[in-house]
Amino acid sequence: VLYPVNDENMVYAIEDQYGIINAAGVSIIGGLNNISNFVGSYLLFSENNKQGLLDFNGKVVLKPTLDFIDTDDQGNILVKDLKVSPEVQQYSLTDFQAKYLK
């Protein structure tokens, strides 16, 4: 177990595979390339060289379709989505949620 994400669930890593288990030790989601904390109640994950978002319960809220996602020092969301633009786009959290988490 790497770290808890809420009172019930924890991120784990076995070799190079990451996932989320509940307090009973049951895997909720697994087989991911990476999981890390992100903005608000989201976890960033990677799969097949693309990035997406999970909620703290392991539900995929944004399929891994983005080429890059991060935050800047002001809390803006930075997104590179080659289907939209080759440039990194900057969004407020509200704008990001409206565009990508419909």
N, C-alpha and C positions, 0 to 999 in steps of 0.2 A: 504494500500500500504506500502510495506516495504522499497523499494529503486528502483530508476531508473536503468535500465541496458544500455540504450542508450537514444537518444533524443525522441524516440517514445514509448518505452515499459518499463513496470515496473513489478517487482515481487510483488505479493500479497499473503497474507495468510488469510484464513478464517478457524477458528478453527485449525485443524491439517492438512489442505489441502493447498497446494501451487500451484501457477500458474503464468502466465504472461498475463497482459492485455496491450492493446494499449492505446494511448492517448485519444481515444474516450470511453474508459472504457469497450471495448469488450474483452472477454477472448480469448486468442490465444491458450493456453494450460492450463489445470487445473487438479486437482485431484491427484497431486503428493505428496509424503511424505515429501519432502524437496527440496529446491532450494537454492544454494549458489554460490557466485563467484568462479571462478576457473582461470586457466591460460589463458592468451590472451583473445580471444573473446568467451570463453566458460563458460557455467554455469553448475555446477554439480547438478544432481538431483538423488533422490532415489525413487524407486518403488519396492514393494515386496521384501524388504531387499537386493536389488541389486542397483548398481550405474551406471549411464550413463551420457552423456553430451548433452546439448542443445546449439544452438547458441543464440545470443541475440534476435532473432526474434521468438524464441520458437520452432524452427525446431530441431527434435531429430537428432543429428549427430553421436551419439553412443548409441544404445539401452542399457537399463539397464541390462547388463550381467556381470558386474564386481563385485567382492566381496568387493573390496576396491580400492579407487583411491584417491591420495593426492599428495602434492608436498613436497620436502625437502627444506632446506635452500639455496641450490644452484640452485633451479629452476628445478630440475629433477622431472619427473613424477614417482610416486610410484604406482604400480598396483599389486593387488592380484587377480588373475584369476585362480580359482581352476581347470579349464579345462586345463590350461597350467602348473601350478606348485602350490604346497602348500605354497611356499615362495613368499614374496613380491619381485617383479621385479622392477628394476630401468631403466628408459628410459630418453633420452633427449627429448625435445618437438618434434623435427623433427622425431626422431625414433618412438615415441609414435604415432604421426600422421600417419606415414607410416604403422605402424602395425595395428592400431585400427580405423583410420578414412579414410579408403580407398575410 
